[in-house]
Amino acid sequence: MSDPVRVMIVDDHPVVRRGLRAFLETQPGMEVVGEAADGREAMRSLATGKPDLVLLDLHLPDVPGSELIPEMRRWNPRVKVLVLTGFADRREVVPAIQAGADGYLLKDTDPDQLADAIRELASGRTVYAQEAAAALSAYVSGGDPIESLTSLTTREREVLAGLGQGWSNARLAEELFVSEKTVKTHVSAVLRKLGLNDRTQAALFAVKSGLVDT
């Protein structure tokens, strides 16, 4: 039996925190190990609770959530960060993803979808609300994505499609029957040729270009 996903909730509204805790504690394979109402409490809870995943609201009283994400990454590079907030416009989405968020959902998300998203992130995939994906896709696509694909080799397109499905390097290596070192080389080439900064942007580019379904 696998270990439960250890979740920490960061939100300045007590009712929201209490509701999330109550729901998550009913989910098999999940354990709530901490709560925080602001960035300072979040860093303390991160140290004591040692969560695998943080549910993070972007609007905190002492620090923007997008600024808190890099601090969490420095403290624990392995922790996953799932933004759970009320807004999905470009000014909210882009800084959060650039800061290192692994997923972005809205607070009106169905509870079962939230639970599924936590499991997806824990398994190494990325999850975005449709509105967030659209905002980030508009930001990263500086030109015609179909035309940009012509610069990629067939194998690089396969790698890009895998990134669009949230596959890790290990999964890509397994699916394409190559080494992880080779996968890393292909990923670097894809990012360079498409002018993208990271795997998240590549994943959204793959969706926008039609390589994978939304």
Backbone as ProteinMPNN parsed JSONL, in Angstrom:
{"seq_chain_A": "MSDPVRVMIVDDHPVVRRGLRAFLETQPGMEVVGEAADGREAMRSLATGKPDLVLLDLHLPDVPGSELIPEMRRWNPRVKVLVLTGFADRREVVPAIQAGADGYLLKDTDPDQLADAIRELASGRTVYAQEAAAALSAYVSGGDPIESLTSLTTREREVLAGLGQGWSNARLAEELFVSEKTVKTHVSAVLRKLGLNDRTQAALFAVKSGLVDT", "coords_chain_A": {"N_chain_A": [[0.846, -1.194, 0.0], [0.635, 2.201, -0.897], [2.107, 5.215, 0.443], [0.17, 7.83, 2.022], [-0.826, 10.899, 0.354], [0.558, 13.761, 1.533], [-0.873, 16.686, 2.513], [-0.828, 20.238, 2.585], [-2.638, 23.138, 3.503], [-2.979, 26.391, 2.385], [-4.433, 29.306, 2.981], [-6.088, 32.369, 3.528], [-8.632, 32.469, 4.542], [-10.493, 31.205, 7.121], [-12.831, 29.597, 6.973], [-12.67, 28.491, 4.426], [-10.299, 26.988, 4.667], [-11.097, 25.183, 6.664], [-13.211, 23.878, 5.385], [-11.892, 22.667, 3.192], [-10.096, 20.985, 4.559], [-11.907, 19.268, 5.891], [-13.103, 18.001, 3.702], [-10.884, 16.809, 2.339], [-9.935, 15.054, 4.231], [-11.725, 13.022, 4.067], [-10.992, 11.654, 1.878], [-9.574, 8.791, 0.416], [-6.178, 7.851, 0.814], [-5.106, 10.352, 1.328], [-3.765, 12.893, 3.446], [-4.099, 15.527, 5.626], [-1.679, 17.679, 6.678], [-1.125, 20.138, 7.664], [-1.961, 23.642, 8.115], [-2.206, 27.058, 6.998], [-2.47, 30.612, 7.308], [-1.166, 32.672, 6.167], [1.87, 33.763, 4.481], [4.081, 33.563, 6.252], [3.231, 31.741, 8.225], [2.886, 29.605, 6.51], [5.5, 28.87, 5.73], [6.51, 27.996, 8.172], [4.804, 25.838, 8.658], [5.434, 24.272, 6.51], [7.939, 23.382, 7.195], [7.464, 21.913, 9.542], [5.306, 20.156, 9.007], [6.034, 18.823, 6.712], [4.884, 18.478, 3.992], [3.754, 16.751, 0.989], [2.425, 18.055, -0.966], [1.184, 21.32, -1.607], [-1.714, 23.181, -1.207], [-2.471, 26.195, -2.486], [-3.573, 29.457, -2.02], [-3.475, 32.428, -3.944], [-3.814, 34.971, -2.956], [-2.707, 36.275, -0.279], [-2.388, 37.743, 3.008], [0.152, 38.79, 3.697], [2.089, 38.297, 1.732], [2.307, 37.898, -1.806], [1.029, 34.906, -3.269], [2.414, 33.926, -5.499], [4.977, 34.805, -5.032], [5.63, 33.354, -2.859], [5.902, 30.737, -3.686], [8.552, 30.194, -4.898], [10.07, 30.363, -2.524], [9.123, 28.179, -1.088], [10.009, 26.176, -2.794], [12.767, 26.421, -2.507], [13.045, 25.608, 0.098], [12.02, 23.021, 0.065], [12.601, 21.239, -2.575], [11.137, 19.169, -3.698], [8.449, 19.436, -3.151], [5.088, 19.654, -4.273], [3.094, 22.179, -5.802], [-0.111, 23.291, -5.846], [-2.042, 25.685, -7.104], [-4.912, 27.173, -5.818], [-7.348, 29.198, -6.372], [-9.286, 32.256, -6.859], [-9.225, 33.523, -9.288], [-8.385, 33.65, -12.79], [-7.05, 35.155, -14.67], [-4.616, 36.508, -16.967], [-2.733, 38.052, -15.547], [-2.684, 36.845, -13.101], [-2.251, 34.107, -13.551], [0.147, 33.728, -15.142], [2.453, 34.745, -13.572], [2.301, 32.922, -11.412], [2.712, 30.373, -12.578], [5.214, 30.788, -13.748], [6.649, 31.087, -11.437], [6.755, 28.531, -10.53], [4.539, 26.891, -9.99], [2.775, 23.801, -9.982], [0.245, 23.228, -10.78], [-3.011, 24.683, -11.49], [-5.975, 25.687, -10.303], [-9.419, 26.734, -10.011], [-11.471, 28.099, -7.377], [-14.079, 27.338, -7.632], [-14.016, 24.808, -8.534], [-15.14, 21.463, -8.94], [-15.39, 19.374, -6.068], [-14.596, 16.625, -6.281], [-13.08, 16.743, -8.6], [-11.001, 18.31, -7.697], [-9.808, 16.566, -5.842], [-8.993, 14.557, -7.602], [-7.153, 16.05, -9.066], [-5.16, 16.549, -7.173], [-4.186, 13.966, -6.834], [-3.213, 13.549, -9.41], [-1.134, 15.461, -9.582], [0.495, 14.492, -7.553], [1.385, 12.194, -8.74], [3.08, 13.148, -10.602], [2.142, 14.619, -12.766], [0.746, 17.517, -14.484], [-1.837, 19.915, -13.827], [-4.395, 21.985, -15.026], [-6.889, 24.458, -14.765], [-9.337, 25.068, -17.282], [-9.606, 27.778, -17.937], [-7.248, 28.858, -16.936], [-5.338, 27.512, -18.433], [-5.932, 28.523, -20.957], [-5.281, 31.222, -20.63], [-2.507, 31.101, -20.131], [-1.643, 29.825, -22.415], [-2.206, 31.722, -24.367], [-0.327, 33.55, -23.665], [2.175, 32.271, -24.091], [2.226, 31.627, -26.781], [3.587, 33.086, -29.262], [3.333, 33.187, -31.976], [2.13, 31.449, -34.906], [1.34, 28.296, -33.842], [1.235, 25.898, -35.305], [2.813, 26.367, -37.54], [5.253, 26.723, -36.227], [5.854, 24.155, -35.405], [7.059, 22.943, -37.537], [9.745, 23.241, -37.305], [10.632, 21.235, -35.717], [11.967, 17.921, -35.276], [10.712, 14.601, -36.064], [10.929, 12.946, -33.788], [11.264, 14.883, -31.83], [8.769, 16.072, -31.907], [7.261, 13.978, -30.904], [8.234, 13.905, -28.313], [7.388, 16.434, -27.458], [4.613, 16.057, -27.566], [4.357, 14.173, -25.543], [5.118, 15.732, -23.354], [2.96, 17.413, -23.363], [1.079, 15.763, -22.289], [1.812, 15.638, -19.736], [3.894, 13.936, -19.036], [6.687, 12.574, -17.297], [10.331, 12.675, -17.561], [11.222, 10.081, -17.222], [8.945, 8.587, -17.897], [8.641, 9.369, -20.574], [10.995, 8.312, -21.645], [10.477, 5.606, -21.324], [8.196, 5.263, -22.946], [9.144, 5.984, -25.47], [11.271, 4.363, -25.878], [13.955, 5.051, -25.349], [16.899, 6.419, -23.704], [16.862, 8.237, -20.548], [18.672, 10.297, -20.62], [18.811, 10.862, -23.331], [16.202, 11.751, -23.701], [16.257, 14.134, -22.189], [17.958, 15.633, -23.788], [16.39, 15.929, -26.086], [14.193, 17.339, -25.015], [15.42, 19.749, -24.287], [16.103, 20.663, -26.837], [13.571, 21.026, -27.982], [12.514, 23.099, -26.38], [14.33, 25.115, -26.964], [14.063, 25.478, -29.777], [11.401, 26.276, -29.995], [11.348, 28.516, -28.514], [10.632, 28.551, -25.819], [10.345, 28.593, -22.207], [10.176, 26.569, -20.275], [9.032, 23.249, -19.222], [6.329, 23.41, -18.633], [5.337, 25.496, -20.248], [5.869, 24.267, -22.677], [4.119, 22.102, -22.563], [1.61, 23.355, -22.672], [1.843, 24.551, -25.153], [1.86, 22.281, -26.731], [-0.776, 21.421, -26.44], [-2.195, 23.604, -27.548], [-1.292, 23.504, -30.153], [-2.482, 21.238, -31.078], [-1.402, 18.73, -30.743], [-2.05, 17.172, -28.605], [-5.075, 16.342, -26.837], [-7.15, 18.722, -25.076]], "CA_chain_A": [[0.0, 0.0, 0.0], [1.451, 3.391, -1.005], [1.926, 6.205, 1.506], [-0.812, 8.859, 1.666], [-0.33, 12.199, -0.077], [0.519, 14.693, 2.654], [-1.331, 17.959, 1.944], [-0.899, 21.427, 3.429], [-3.596, 24.113, 2.975], [-2.585, 27.777, 2.654], [-5.52, 30.203, 2.584], [-6.329, 33.274, 4.652], [-10.019, 32.371, 5.005], [-10.651, 30.019, 7.97], [-13.917, 28.737, 6.502], [-12.148, 27.745, 3.282], [-9.365, 25.98, 5.179], [-11.85, 24.15, 7.387], [-13.951, 23.083, 4.408], [-10.943, 21.836, 2.447], [-9.617, 19.926, 5.45], [-12.985, 18.306, 6.111], [-13.281, 17.207, 2.486], [-9.703, 16.009, 2.023], [-9.794, 13.98, 5.221], [-12.607, 11.911, 3.689], [-10.455, 11.044, 0.671], [-8.574, 7.751, 0.65], [-4.832, 8.134, 0.326], [-4.726, 11.744, 1.564], [-3.626, 13.278, 4.838], [-3.831, 16.952, 5.812], [-0.618, 17.75, 7.685], [-0.902, 21.496, 8.13], [-2.721, 24.77, 7.577], [-1.576, 28.356, 7.2], [-3.297, 31.727, 6.881], [-0.323, 33.631, 5.465], [3.143, 33.205, 4.033], [4.955, 33.222, 7.378], [2.743, 30.476, 8.779], [3.091, 28.56, 5.511], [6.876, 28.396, 5.797], [6.647, 27.216, 9.401], [4.078, 24.587, 8.479], [6.181, 23.474, 5.545], [9.054, 22.759, 7.908], [7.017, 20.964, 10.565], [4.404, 19.145, 8.474], [6.686, 18.109, 5.617], [3.867, 18.026, 3.024], [4.11, 16.398, -0.384], [1.719, 18.972, -1.85], [0.606, 22.497, -0.964], [-2.836, 23.88, -1.839], [-2.075, 27.573, -2.23], [-4.305, 30.615, -2.522], [-2.511, 33.442, -4.353], [-4.059, 36.242, -2.275], [-2.426, 36.153, 1.143], [-2.29, 39.087, 3.582], [1.501, 39.313, 3.893], [2.939, 38.109, 0.563], [1.593, 37.223, -2.903], [1.325, 33.48, -3.362], [3.407, 33.669, -6.54], [6.291, 35.048, -4.455], [5.864, 32.328, -1.844], [6.244, 29.458, -4.328], [10.001, 29.951, -4.939], [10.571, 30.12, -1.171], [8.806, 26.784, -0.788], [10.883, 25.352, -3.619], [14.115, 26.43, -1.922], [13.002, 24.823, 1.33], [11.78, 21.623, -0.292], [12.474, 21.184, -4.037], [10.245, 18.092, -4.13], [7.046, 19.698, -2.843], [4.227, 20.076, -5.372], [2.268, 23.337, -5.456], [-1.349, 23.412, -6.611], [-2.733, 26.938, -6.841], [-6.37, 27.073, -5.741], [-7.656, 30.598, -6.178], [-10.554, 32.666, -7.442], [-9.039, 34.261, -10.53], [-7.567, 32.948, -13.788], [-6.628, 36.028, -15.76], [-3.193, 36.402, -17.292], [-1.919, 38.675, -14.511], [-2.605, 35.91, -11.978], [-1.772, 32.794, -13.969], [1.526, 33.699, -15.64], [3.451, 34.785, -12.5], [2.252, 31.707, -10.596], [3.352, 29.284, -13.307], [6.628, 31.119, -13.859], [7.25, 30.881, -10.119], [6.959, 27.098, -10.325], [3.335, 26.128, -9.634], [2.589, 22.573, -10.766], [-1.136, 23.179, -11.24], [-3.751, 25.924, -11.239], [-7.413, 25.451, -10.329], [-10.264, 27.775, -9.439], [-12.154, 27.663, -6.166], [-15.377, 26.741, -7.943], [-13.778, 23.455, -9.038], [-15.865, 20.387, -8.266], [-14.518, 18.738, -5.076], [-14.003, 15.387, -6.786], [-12.035, 17.123, -9.547], [-9.867, 18.749, -6.888], [-9.155, 15.366, -5.325], [-8.306, 13.929, -8.738], [-6.005, 16.89, -9.419], [-4.119, 16.296, -6.172], [-3.579, 12.675, -7.164], [-2.455, 13.723, -10.648], [0.109, 16.147, -9.266], [1.329, 13.602, -6.748], [1.972, 11.201, -9.639], [4.04, 13.802, -11.479], [1.526, 15.313, -13.89], [0.315, 18.89, -14.232], [-3.285, 20.08, -13.97], [-4.77, 23.383, -15.149], [-8.251, 24.801, -15.135], [-9.403, 25.468, -18.685], [-9.393, 29.217, -18.027], [-5.832, 29.115, -16.702], [-4.611, 27.003, -19.594], [-6.147, 29.461, -22.06], [-4.526, 32.445, -20.343], [-1.078, 30.849, -20.306], [-1.421, 29.495, -23.815], [-2.171, 32.983, -25.104], [0.928, 34.229, -23.314], [3.372, 31.621, -24.623], [2.184, 31.45, -28.229], [3.871, 34.35, -29.907], [3.05, 33.088, -33.401], [1.317, 30.309, -35.298], [1.967, 27.093, -33.304], [1.366, 24.853, -36.315], [4.001, 26.7, -38.32], [6.433, 26.521, -35.392], [6.14, 22.724, -35.304], [7.875, 22.489, -38.671], [11.162, 23.292, -36.933], [10.939, 20.075, -34.892], [12.068, 16.608, -35.891], [9.617, 13.709, -35.688], [11.111, 12.527, -32.408], [11.013, 16.037, -30.97], [7.315, 16.222, -31.824], [6.787, 12.935, -29.992], [8.577, 14.365, -26.965], [6.486, 17.547, -27.151], [3.291, 15.479, -27.291], [4.433, 13.582, -24.209], [5.097, 16.832, -22.388], [1.591, 17.89, -23.331], [0.303, 14.852, -21.452], [2.335, 15.7, -18.381], [4.804, 12.832, -18.764], [8.024, 12.839, -16.783], [11.396, 12.172, -18.433], [11.249, 8.614, -17.115], [7.824, 8.064, -18.692], [8.977, 9.595, -21.986], [12.018, 7.331, -22.019], [9.808, 4.302, -21.412], [7.278, 5.244, -24.088], [9.86, 6.169, -26.734], [12.337, 3.352, -25.934], [15.253, 5.714, -25.359], [17.374, 6.697, -22.358], [16.447, 9.521, -19.994], [19.636, 11.298, -21.092], [18.367, 11.246, -24.675], [14.985, 12.545, -23.53], [16.656, 15.473, -21.749], [18.5, 16.327, -24.953], [15.26, 16.295, -26.946], [13.413, 18.386, -24.347], [16.18, 21.0, -24.433], [15.991, 21.091, -28.235], [12.204, 21.503, -28.184], [12.381, 24.406, -25.736], [15.153, 26.09, -27.693], [13.505, 25.746, -31.106], [10.1, 26.938, -29.885], [11.499, 29.738, -27.739], [9.889, 28.397, -24.571], [11.21, 28.643, -21.029], [10.136, 25.398, -19.408], [8.164, 22.141, -19.622], [4.936, 23.835, -18.529], [5.022, 26.211, -21.475], [5.873, 23.286, -23.763], [2.888, 21.318, -22.448], [0.501, 24.166, -23.166], [2.065, 24.707, -26.587], [1.433, 21.027, -27.356], [-2.238, 21.436, -26.47], [-2.647, 24.631, -28.476], [-0.952, 23.105, -31.521], [-3.297, 20.092, -31.462], [-0.711, 17.456, -30.585], [-2.79, 16.397, -27.59], [-6.383, 16.902, -26.501], [-7.168, 19.534, -23.878]], "C_chain_A": [[0.881, 1.243, 0.0], [1.143, 4.356, 0.129], [0.9, 7.246, 1.073], [-0.123, 10.123, 1.172], [-0.526, 13.172, 1.08], [0.257, 16.103, 2.121], [-1.308, 19.063, 2.996], [-1.797, 22.453, 2.746], [-3.152, 25.517, 3.37], [-3.655, 28.704, 2.09], [-5.846, 31.089, 3.775], [-7.754, 33.247, 5.171], [-10.206, 31.094, 5.835], [-11.73, 29.063, 7.485], [-13.452, 27.886, 5.321], [-11.209, 26.643, 3.761], [-10.106, 24.833, 5.852], [-12.615, 23.256, 6.412], [-13.046, 22.164, 3.616], [-10.44, 20.687, 3.316], [-10.678, 18.844, 5.628], [-13.171, 17.404, 4.889], [-12.099, 16.279, 2.25], [-9.526, 14.849, 3.003], [-10.744, 12.824, 4.956], [-12.058, 11.141, 2.497], [-9.427, 9.972, 1.002], [-7.219, 8.157, 0.083], [-4.404, 9.572, 0.476], [-4.694, 12.029, 3.055], [-3.297, 14.767, 4.903], [-2.847, 17.096, 6.968], [-0.346, 19.171, 8.157], [-1.815, 22.498, 7.464], [-1.94, 26.04, 7.823], [-2.477, 29.443, 6.638], [-2.5, 32.788, 6.141], [1.013, 32.988, 5.128], [4.048, 32.771, 5.164], [4.532, 31.9, 8.007], [3.002, 29.335, 7.814], [4.5, 28.0, 5.582], [7.126, 27.59, 7.065], [5.999, 25.851, 9.249], [4.789, 23.67, 7.498], [7.303, 22.721, 6.241], [8.591, 21.673, 8.871], [6.169, 19.831, 9.992], [4.987, 18.293, 7.371], [5.671, 17.579, 4.587], [4.481, 17.595, 1.702], [3.537, 17.416, -1.359], [1.108, 20.107, -1.043], [-0.533, 23.023, -1.827], [-2.684, 25.35, -1.487], [-3.02, 28.588, -2.857], [-3.277, 31.696, -2.857], [-2.649, 34.741, -3.564], [-3.931, 36.058, -0.767], [-2.169, 37.544, 1.727], [-0.877, 39.649, 3.659], [2.397, 39.207, 2.66], [2.112, 37.48, -0.558], [1.999, 35.756, -2.983], [2.386, 33.163, -4.391], [4.825, 33.935, -6.042], [6.645, 33.995, -3.411], [6.337, 31.014, -2.464], [7.754, 29.227, -4.416], [10.609, 29.694, -3.565], [10.314, 28.674, -0.758], [9.731, 25.842, -1.544], [12.294, 25.299, -3.026], [14.157, 25.589, -0.649], [12.853, 23.336, 1.035], [11.553, 21.519, -1.793], [11.471, 20.15, -4.528], [8.765, 18.405, -3.926], [6.307, 20.15, -4.107], [3.345, 21.235, -4.907], [1.079, 23.414, -6.408], [-2.042, 24.703, -6.203], [-4.24, 26.681, -6.851], [-6.873, 28.461, -5.375], [-8.925, 30.978, -6.918], [-10.449, 33.329, -8.8], [-8.134, 33.502, -11.489], [-7.225, 33.866, -14.955], [-5.108, 35.968, -15.883], [-2.298, 36.965, -16.19], [-1.768, 37.787, -13.285], [-1.888, 34.629, -12.388], [-0.287, 32.804, -14.292], [2.557, 33.789, -14.512], [3.479, 33.518, -11.652], [2.963, 30.547, -11.288], [4.846, 29.543, -13.462], [7.354, 30.914, -12.537], [7.452, 29.411, -9.801], [5.75, 26.305, -9.9], [3.174, 24.93, -10.559], [1.175, 22.452, -11.317], [-1.858, 24.445, -10.843], [-5.236, 25.62, -11.4], [-8.148, 26.624, -9.69], [-11.053, 27.22, -8.253], [-13.551, 27.125, -6.425], [-15.23, 25.352, -8.566], [-14.589, 22.446, -8.236], [-14.929, 19.676, -7.283], [-13.855, 17.449, -5.572], [-12.905, 15.673, -7.805], [-10.799, 17.617, -8.812], [-9.094, 17.547, -6.348], [-8.382, 14.648, -6.426], [-7.054, 14.716, -9.111], [-4.848, 16.679, -8.447], [-3.419, 14.976, -6.478], [-2.728, 12.775, -8.432], [-1.108, 14.386, -10.364], [1.05, 15.262, -8.47], [2.013, 12.545, -7.606], [2.9, 11.828, -10.675], [3.465, 14.521, -12.679], [1.159, 16.733, -13.502], [-1.173, 19.009, -14.531], [-3.609, 21.57, -14.011], [-6.264, 23.495, -15.426], [-8.245, 25.297, -16.575], [-9.106, 26.954, -18.853], [-7.914, 29.568, -17.847], [-4.989, 28.665, -17.886], [-4.745, 27.965, -20.77], [-5.332, 30.735, -21.855], [-3.04, 32.238, -20.588], [-0.741, 30.52, -21.749], [-1.337, 30.754, -24.658], [-0.869, 33.72, -24.852], [2.133, 33.62, -24.018], [3.377, 31.519, -26.142], [2.375, 32.794, -28.918], [3.566, 34.348, -31.389], [2.164, 31.897, -33.675], [1.969, 29.027, -34.793], [2.143, 25.995, -34.338], [2.612, 25.103, -37.163], [5.271, 26.439, -37.523], [6.817, 25.054, -35.302], [7.027, 22.23, -36.432], [9.361, 22.511, -38.353], [11.594, 22.067, -36.139], [11.093, 18.813, -35.725], [10.884, 15.753, -35.446], [9.732, 13.295, -34.228], [10.858, 13.682, -31.443], [9.526, 16.319, -30.847], [6.734, 15.193, -30.869], [7.058, 13.332, -28.543], [7.644, 15.495, -26.542], [5.085, 17.041, -26.822], [3.264, 14.848, -25.904], [4.427, 14.63, -23.12], [3.69, 17.382, -22.239], [0.68, 17.011, -22.486], [0.831, 14.789, -20.022], [3.303, 14.597, -18.031], [6.138, 13.32, -18.227], [9.062, 12.342, -17.784], [11.454, 10.651, -18.406], [10.129, 7.99, -17.95], [8.095, 8.231, -20.184], [9.997, 8.573, -22.467], [11.403, 5.946, -22.216], [8.941, 4.204, -22.656], [8.011, 5.281, -25.428], [11.035, 5.207, -26.897], [13.707, 3.997, -26.132], [15.671, 5.948, -23.912], [16.852, 8.044, -21.868], [17.39, 10.639, -20.433], [19.237, 11.793, -22.481], [17.113, 12.106, -24.603], [15.332, 13.978, -23.139], [17.198, 16.295, -22.919], [17.383, 16.793, -25.87], [14.423, 17.416, -26.333], [14.111, 19.733, -24.491], [16.058, 21.551, -25.851], [14.609, 21.668, -28.522], [12.042, 22.906, -27.609], [13.15, 25.473, -26.51], [14.521, 26.471, -29.025], [12.189, 26.527, -31.046], [10.174, 28.23, -29.076], [10.726, 29.711, -26.441], [10.853, 28.303, -23.399], [11.255, 27.345, -20.239], [9.135, 24.373, -19.93], [6.69, 22.531, -19.579], [4.506, 24.57, -19.789], [4.978, 25.251, -22.656], [4.59, 22.464, -23.754], [1.701, 22.086, -23.009], [0.624, 24.418, -24.667], [1.583, 23.457, -27.326], [-0.082, 20.956, -27.471], [-2.747, 22.401, -27.523], [-2.399, 24.221, -29.938], [-1.723, 21.878, -31.991], [-2.607, 18.752, -31.341], [-1.4, 16.558, -29.569], [-4.134, 17.079, -27.376], [-6.265, 17.718, -25.231], [-7.565, 18.68, -22.67]], "O_chain_A": [[1.793, 1.339, 0.821], [0.057, 4.324, 0.707], [0.769, 7.519, -0.12], [1.025, 10.39, 1.526], [-1.646, 13.377, 1.546], [1.066, 16.648, 1.37], [-1.712, 18.859, 4.141], [-1.722, 22.621, 1.529], [-2.968, 25.802, 4.553], [-3.771, 28.869, 0.876], [-5.878, 30.615, 4.91], [-8.064, 33.933, 6.145], [-10.085, 29.997, 5.29], [-11.564, 27.846, 7.573], [-13.795, 26.708, 5.225], [-11.31, 25.5, 3.317], [-9.788, 23.663, 5.64], [-12.665, 22.038, 6.581], [-13.388, 21.003, 3.389], [-10.366, 19.546, 2.859], [-10.384, 17.652, 5.53], [-13.371, 16.197, 5.024], [-12.286, 15.091, 1.988], [-9.022, 13.789, 2.634], [-10.597, 11.755, 5.549], [-12.591, 10.091, 2.138], [-8.507, 10.214, 1.784], [-7.136, 8.737, -1.0], [-3.444, 9.998, -0.167], [-5.484, 11.484, 3.826], [-2.322, 15.215, 4.299], [-3.134, 16.691, 8.095], [0.56, 19.394, 8.959], [-2.371, 22.246, 6.395], [-1.114, 26.108, 8.733], [-3.159, 29.244, 5.633], [-3.077, 33.703, 5.552], [1.258, 31.824, 5.447], [4.713, 31.74, 5.069], [5.369, 31.043, 8.289], [3.304, 28.219, 8.237], [4.686, 26.785, 5.504], [7.87, 26.61, 7.04], [6.562, 24.834, 9.654], [4.753, 22.448, 7.634], [7.585, 21.567, 5.918], [9.241, 20.636, 9.005], [6.285, 18.684, 10.424], [4.516, 17.186, 7.111], [5.609, 16.374, 4.341], [5.581, 18.015, 1.343], [4.082, 17.623, -2.443], [0.584, 19.9, 0.052], [-0.357, 23.28, -3.018], [-2.758, 25.717, -0.315], [-3.242, 28.582, -4.068], [-2.302, 31.862, -2.124], [-1.706, 35.531, -3.507], [-4.896, 35.734, -0.075], [-1.765, 38.443, 0.989], [-0.709, 40.868, 3.685], [3.37, 39.952, 2.549], [1.289, 36.607, -0.286], [3.164, 35.41, -2.79], [3.179, 32.241, -4.2], [5.779, 33.36, -6.566], [7.819, 33.772, -3.115], [7.085, 30.264, -1.837], [8.212, 28.148, -4.039], [11.548, 28.907, -3.437], [11.171, 28.026, -0.158], [10.181, 24.832, -1.002], [12.937, 24.25, -3.042], [15.161, 24.943, -0.35], [13.484, 22.498, 1.68], [10.424, 21.694, -2.252], [11.0, 20.242, -5.662], [7.91, 17.708, -4.473], [6.834, 20.926, -4.904], [2.904, 21.267, -3.758], [1.243, 23.58, -7.617], [-2.568, 24.81, -5.095], [-4.771, 26.056, -7.769], [-6.83, 28.857, -4.211], [-9.568, 30.129, -7.535], [-11.466, 33.665, -9.407], [-7.224, 32.792, -11.06], [-7.121, 33.414, -16.095], [-4.417, 35.444, -15.01], [-1.226, 36.421, -15.925], [-0.825, 37.954, -12.511], [-1.027, 34.129, -11.665], [0.463, 31.977, -13.773], [3.475, 32.97, -14.488], [4.545, 33.081, -11.22], [3.73, 29.821, -10.655], [5.655, 28.626, -13.324], [8.545, 30.602, -12.522], [8.227, 29.068, -8.909], [5.891, 25.155, -9.486], [3.405, 25.026, -11.764], [0.932, 21.658, -12.226], [-1.399, 25.194, -9.981], [-5.7, 25.331, -12.503], [-7.569, 27.4, -8.929], [-11.27, 26.012, -8.15], [-14.152, 26.518, -5.539], [-16.203, 24.785, -9.066], [-14.711, 22.555, -7.016], [-13.78, 19.401, -7.631], [-12.676, 17.216, -5.305], [-11.915, 14.945, -7.876], [-9.675, 17.373, -9.251], [-7.864, 17.522, -6.395], [-7.259, 14.19, -6.214], [-6.02, 14.132, -9.433], [-3.689, 16.636, -8.858], [-2.195, 14.884, -6.388], [-1.661, 12.167, -8.522], [-0.07, 13.932, -10.845], [2.262, 15.278, -8.688], [3.086, 12.053, -7.256], [3.445, 11.128, -11.528], [4.218, 14.991, -13.533], [1.25, 17.11, -12.334], [-1.704, 18.296, -15.382], [-3.164, 22.332, -13.153], [-6.827, 22.733, -16.212], [-7.261, 25.877, -17.034], [-8.43, 27.348, -19.803], [-7.393, 30.46, -18.517], [-4.048, 29.348, -18.29], [-3.779, 28.195, -21.498], [-4.757, 31.264, -22.806], [-2.381, 33.092, -21.181], [0.321, 30.893, -22.247], [-0.503, 30.852, -25.558], [-0.37, 34.431, -25.724], [3.012, 34.342, -24.488], [4.44, 31.339, -26.737], [1.417, 33.539, -29.125], [3.542, 35.412, -32.009], [1.511, 31.386, -32.764], [3.054, 28.682, -35.259], [3.106, 25.232, -34.261], [3.367, 24.179, -37.467], [6.266, 25.979, -38.083], [7.995, 24.738, -35.137], [7.682, 21.197, -36.294], [10.154, 21.874, -39.046], [12.787, 21.871, -35.907], [10.433, 18.65, -36.752], [10.138, 16.142, -34.547], [8.735, 13.293, -33.506], [10.301, 13.483, -30.363], [9.066, 16.758, -29.793], [5.816, 15.498, -30.108], [6.223, 13.124, -27.662], [7.163, 15.519, -25.409], [4.444, 17.544, -25.899], [2.278, 14.967, -25.177], [3.801, 14.442, -22.077], [3.27, 17.768, -21.148], [-0.367, 17.46, -22.021], [0.363, 13.995, -19.206], [3.528, 14.332, -16.85], [6.652, 14.354, -18.654], [8.715, 11.662, -18.749], [11.702, 10.009, -19.426], [10.341, 6.985, -18.628], [7.808, 7.329, -20.971], [9.874, 8.033, -23.567], [11.757, 5.216, -23.142], [8.947, 3.183, -23.343], [7.559, 4.683, -26.404], [11.718, 5.223, -27.921], [14.508, 3.56, -26.958], [14.889, 5.705, -22.993], [16.45, 8.89, -22.666], [16.971, 11.784, -20.598], [19.315, 12.987, -22.773], [16.974, 13.074, -25.35], [14.772, 14.928, -23.687], [16.933, 17.492, -23.027], [17.416, 17.915, -26.376], [13.992, 18.331, -27.035], [13.469, 20.742, -24.784], [15.926, 22.76, -26.044], [14.483, 22.675, -29.219], [11.5, 23.795, -28.266], [12.671, 26.594, -26.685], [14.45, 27.652, -29.366], [11.897, 27.335, -31.928], [9.185, 28.955, -28.964], [10.215, 30.741, -26.003], [12.028, 27.977, -23.57], [12.263, 27.047, -19.598], [8.475, 24.594, -20.944], [5.892, 22.049, -20.383], [3.437, 24.3, -20.336], [4.14, 25.403, -23.544], [4.035, 22.162, -24.811], [0.882, 21.527, -23.739], [-0.384, 24.489, -25.37], [0.982, 23.547, -28.397], [-0.612, 20.486, -28.478], [-3.633, 22.058, -28.306], [-3.182, 24.544, -30.831], [-1.64, 21.505, -33.162], [-3.147, 17.736, -31.78], [-1.338, 15.332, -29.665], [-4.303, 18.255, -27.698], [-5.396, 17.458, -24.398], [-7.638, 19.19, -21.552]]}, "name": "protein", "num_of_chains": 1, "seq": "MSDPVRVMIVDDHPVVRRGLRAFLETQPGMEVVGEAADGREAMRSLATGKPDLVLLDLHLPDVPGSELIPEMRRWNPRVKVLVLTGFADRREVVPAIQAGADGYLLKDTDPDQLADAIRELASGRTVYAQEAAAALSAYVSGGDPIESLTSLTTREREVLAGLGQGWSNARLAEELFVSEKTVKTHVSAVLRKLGLNDRTQAALFAVKSGLVDT"}
